[in-house]
Amino acid sequence: MPDDASYLLCAEDAAGAAFFLDAGASTCTTAENDGYWCSGAADDEKESAAAASFIAELIGGEADYSPRSDYPDQLRSRSVDPAARADSVAWILKVQVSYGFLPLTAYLAVNYMDRFLSLHRLPEDGWAMQLLAVTCLSLAAKMEETLVPSLLDLQAESTRYIFEPQTILRMELLILTALNWRLRSVTPFTFIDFFACKVDPRGKHTRYLIARATQIILAALHDIKFLDHCPSTMAAAAVLCATGETPTLPFVNPSLAVNWCIGLAEEGVSSCYKLMQPLLSGKRANTAEAVNLCSDETPFSNSSSCTTPPPPKRRKRSPPVT
């Protein structure tokens, strides 16, 4: 038996396993890793160079965890129903807030859904899309959450159909097969704390930058235009937006941001940054709140806001439909 845990990964190549088993350089937004790349943990020049190389490798492999390149065009041409996708994204984000799931869980659920839809056509009668959304969220929760609701409880926010657990489990197998069991995806959350510490190397505002960038990334899930941009580009653009809302930090434009790491393209970051501007206009009040809640004196939470949501309300279930 191998000495490490790589044998537990299903259908992941050796390079992919090395990325995620080398947890010492993880850039996921957790309370433990928040600000890892800022002063103190990665101030050694050699270690900083190794970190940048690691991030560049992740950027080089992120396309393996994205939908097919023609998927945005499928949505624009309506060969994949954009309204049904929008409803599913809204439901996933609603359940994420209701259960207090990590932002990463919601992002992964949408990622799995988009990757599956880019490969397979679903019936256009509503229930199939809802089953896909429920199943993708179930898989994402199993990947990231320590406490996962039952498959029936997970559907507490559903409005039309309630699926039997066995139906969801069968759908899980279909999705896993379609995605080649590659669930440990590269996401914007892989990069945002690294980029935040490039903007704020002293770490004074890092928690706020990560929290605000997280809000922006989740808001962007609704808009299919962002499917044209890779996760690292979205992370860089979101951190730029958060930086622009922090008066005590120097202004950083996309042409400077591409120097954060090999693999970032100015055109892509600039385009994504412009797309994100409308997402900021309605969030000014939340921005001030995030500054207060996510100050360095306050423990950082992984939810899209820094408060713990109340437990979800339960509703009376209708008979299951399969």
C-alpha positions in Angstrom: 0.0 0.0 0.0 1.4 3.5 -0.8 2.8 5.5 2.0 0.7 8.6 1.3 -3.0 9.1 0.7 -2.8 9.4 -3.1 -4.3 5.9 -3.5 -7.6 7.3 -2.2 -8.0 9.7 -5.1 -10.2 8.4 -7.9 -8.9 8.9 -11.5 -6.7 11.9 -10.5 -3.4 12.1 -12.3 -0.2 12.2 -10.2 0.3 15.9 -10.8 -3.2 16.7 -9.6 -2.7 14.6 -6.5 0.5 16.4 -5.7 -1.3 19.8 -5.9 -3.9 18.9 -3.3 -1.9 16.5 -1.0 0.8 19.2 -0.6 -1.4 20.9 2.0 1.4 23.0 3.4 0.9 25.4 0.5 -2.9 25.3 0.4 -4.6 28.5 -0.6 -8.1 27.6 0.4 -9.9 30.3 2.4 -10.0 28.7 5.8 -9.5 30.3 9.2 -6.3 28.4 9.6 -4.8 29.3 6.2 -6.2 32.9 5.9 -3.2 35.1 5.2 -0.7 32.3 4.9 1.1 34.0 2.1 1.4 37.3 3.9 4.2 38.4 6.2 5.4 35.8 8.6 4.5 32.5 6.9 5.9 33.1 3.4 8.4 36.0 3.8 11.4 33.9 2.9 12.4 34.7 -0.7 13.0 31.1 -1.6 9.6 30.0 -0.2 7.9 32.9 -1.9 9.3 31.8 -5.2 8.2 28.2 -4.6 4.7 29.5 -3.7 4.5 31.5 -6.9 5.6 28.4 -8.9 3.0 26.3 -7.2 0.2 28.8 -8.0 1.4 29.0 -11.6 1.1 25.2 -11.9 -2.4 25.4 -10.6 -3.3 28.0 -13.2 -1.8 25.8 -15.9 -4.1 23.0 -14.9 -7.3 24.8 -14.1 -8.9 24.2 -17.5 -9.2 20.5 -16.5 -11.8 21.5 -14.0 -13.9 23.8 -16.2 -16.8 23.2 -18.5 -16.1 22.6 -22.2 -15.0 25.7 -24.0 -18.2 25.8 -26.1 -20.5 25.7 -23.0 -21.0 29.5 -22.8 -22.1 29.5 -26.4 -24.5 26.6 -25.7 -26.2 28.8 -23.1 -26.2 31.9 -25.3 -27.8 29.9 -28.1 -30.2 28.3 -25.6 -29.3 24.8 -26.5 -28.8 24.7 -22.7 -31.6 26.6 -21.0 -30.0 29.7 -19.3 -33.1 30.3 -17.2 -33.1 26.8 -15.8 -29.4 27.2 -14.9 -30.1 30.6 -13.3 -32.9 29.0 -11.2 -30.5 26.2 -10.1 -27.7 28.6 -9.2 -30.2 30.7 -7.1 -31.4 27.5 -5.3 -27.8 26.4 -4.6 -26.9 29.8 -3.1 -30.1 29.8 -1.1 -29.4 26.4 0.5 -25.7 27.5 1.1 -26.9 30.4 3.2 -29.7 28.4 4.9 -27.3 25.7 6.1 -24.2 27.9 6.5 -22.2 25.9 4.0 -18.8 27.2 2.9 -18.8 29.5 -0.1 -16.5 26.9 -1.7 -19.3 24.3 -1.4 -21.7 26.5 -3.4 -19.1 27.2 -6.0 -18.2 23.6 -6.5 -21.9 22.6 -6.8 -22.3 25.1 -9.7 -19.0 24.0 -11.2 -20.1 20.3 -11.2 -23.4 21.3 -12.7 -21.9 23.4 -15.5 -19.3 20.7 -16.3 -22.0 18.1 -16.5 -24.3 20.3 -18.7 -21.5 21.0 -21.1 -21.2 17.3 -21.7 -24.8 16.0 -21.5 -28.2 17.3 -22.6 -31.1 17.0 -20.1 -34.8 16.6 -20.7 -36.6 20.0 -20.8 -39.3 19.2 -18.3 -37.9 20.9 -15.2 -37.4 17.9 -12.8 -34.1 16.8 -14.4 -32.4 20.1 -13.9 -33.6 20.2 -10.3 -32.3 16.7 -9.7 -28.9 17.7 -11.2 -28.7 20.8 -8.9 -29.6 18.8 -5.8 -27.1 16.1 -6.7 -24.3 18.5 -7.4 -24.8 20.2 -4.1 -24.9 16.9 -2.3 -21.5 16.0 -3.9 -20.0 19.4 -3.1 -21.2 19.2 0.5 -19.7 15.7 0.9 -16.4 17.1 -0.4 -16.2 20.2 1.9 -18.6 20.1 4.8 -18.0 18.4 8.1 -21.8 18.1 8.8 -23.8 17.2 5.8 -27.7 17.2 5.9 -29.6 14.1 4.8 -30.5 14.0 1.2 -34.2 14.8 2.1 -33.2 17.6 4.4 -31.0 19.1 1.7 -34.1 19.6 -0.4 -36.0 21.6 2.3 -35.7 24.7 0.1 -37.0 22.9 -3.0 -40.3 24.2 -4.4 -41.5 21.6 -6.9 -40.0 18.2 -6.6 -38.6 16.1 -3.8 -36.4 13.2 -4.9 -35.9 9.9 -3.0 -32.4 9.4 -1.7 -31.8 6.4 -4.0 -32.6 8.6 -7.0 -30.1 11.2 -6.0 -27.4 8.5 -5.3 -27.9 7.1 -8.8 -27.6 10.6 -10.2 -24.4 11.0 -8.2 -22.8 8.1 -9.9 -23.8 9.5 -13.4 -22.2 12.8 -12.5 -19.1 11.2 -11.1 -18.6 9.2 -14.2 -19.2 12.2 -16.5 -16.6 14.2 -14.5 -14.1 11.3 -14.4 -14.4 11.5 -10.6 -12.4 14.8 -10.7 -14.2 16.7 -7.9 -11.2 18.4 -6.1 -11.5 21.3 -8.5 -9.3 24.4 -8.9 -11.6 27.3 -8.1 -11.2 31.1 -7.5 -10.9 30.3 -3.8 -7.6 28.4 -4.6 -6.1 31.8 -5.5 -7.7 34.6 -3.6 -5.7 34.7 -0.4 -2.4 34.5 -2.5 -3.6 37.4 -4.6 -4.9 39.3 -1.5 -1.5 39.1 0.1 0.1 40.4 -3.1 -2.0 43.5 -2.6 -1.5 43.7 1.2 1.7 41.9 2.1 1.6 43.1 5.7 -1.8 41.3 6.1 -3.6 44.2 7.7 -6.6 44.0 5.4 -6.3 40.5 4.1 -9.3 39.1 5.9 -11.5 41.8 4.5 -10.1 41.4 1.0 -10.8 37.6 1.0 -14.3 38.1 2.5 -15.2 40.7 0.0 -13.7 38.9 -3.0 -15.7 35.8 -1.9 -18.9 37.8 -1.9 -18.2 39.1 -5.4 -17.3 35.6 -6.8 -20.5 34.1 -5.4 -22.5 37.0 -7.0 -20.8 36.3 -10.3 -22.1 32.7 -10.4 -25.5 34.0 -11.7 -24.1 35.6 -14.8 -23.1 33.3 -17.7 -20.7 35.9 -19.0 -18.2 34.9 -16.3 -18.1 31.4 -17.7 -15.7 32.9 -20.3 -13.2 33.5 -17.6 -11.0 30.9 -15.8 -10.9 30.7 -11.9 -7.6 32.5 -11.5 -8.8 35.4 -13.6 -12.0 35.7 -11.6 -10.0 35.6 -8.3 -7.6 38.3 -9.5 -10.5 40.5 -10.7 -12.4 40.0 -7.5 -9.4 40.9 -5.3 -8.9 44.0 -7.5 -12.5 45.0 -6.9 -12.1 44.5 -3.2 -8.9 46.5 -3.2 -10.7 49.4 -4.9 -13.2 49.6 -2.1 -10.4 49.8 0.6 -9.2 53.4 0.7 -6.1 52.7 2.7 -4.7 50.4 0.1 -3.0 51.6 -3.1 -4.9 51.4 -6.4 -3.9 48.3 -8.4 -5.0 48.0 -12.1 -5.1 44.8 -14.2 -1.8 45.6 -15.9 -0.1 45.4 -12.5 -2.1 42.5 -11.3 -0.8 40.2 -14.0 2.6 40.4 -12.3 1.3 38.6 -9.3 1.8 35.3 -10.9 2.8 33.6 -14.2 -0.3 32.6 -16.2 -2.5 35.7 -15.6 -3.4 37.6 -18.7 -4.0 41.4 -18.6 -6.8 41.2 -21.2 -8.7 38.5 -19.3 -8.3 40.2 -15.9 -9.3 43.6 -17.3 -12.4 42.2 -19.0 -13.5 40.2 -15.9 -12.8 43.3 -13.7 -15.1 45.4 -15.9 -17.8 42.7 -15.8 -17.7 42.8 -12.0 -18.3 46.5 -11.6 -22.2 46.2 -11.8 -22.0 43.6 -9.0 -20.4 46.2 -6.7 -23.0 49.0 -7.1 -25.6 47.4 -5.0 -23.2 46.2 -2.3 -21.9 49.4 -0.8 -23.7 49.0 2.5 -22.5 45.4 2.8 -19.0 46.5 2.1 -18.9 48.7 5.2 -20.4 45.9 7.2 -17.8 43.5 6.0 -15.0 45.8 7.0 -16.3 45.8 10.6 -17.1 42.2 10.8 -13.9 40.9 9.1 -11.4 43.2 10.8 -8.2 41.6 12.1 -9.6 41.5 15.6 -12.6 39.3 14.4 -12.2 35.6 13.7 -12.8 35.1 10.0 -15.7 33.0 8.9 -15.8 31.0 5.7 -19.3 32.0 4.8 -20.0 34.7 2.3 -20.8 37.0 5.2 -19.0 36.9 8.5 -22.1 36.0 10.5 -23.5 32.6 11.2 -27.0 32.1 9.6 -29.9 30.8 11.6 -30.8 27.2 11.3 -33.1 26.5 8.2 -36.8 26.4 8.6 -38.3 23.0 7.8 -41.4 22.7 5.7 -43.9 19.9 5.3 -42.8 17.6 2.5 -45.0 16.5 -0.3 -44.8 12.9 -1.5 -41.5 12.1 -3.3 -41.3 12.2 -7.0 -38.8 10.2 -9.0 
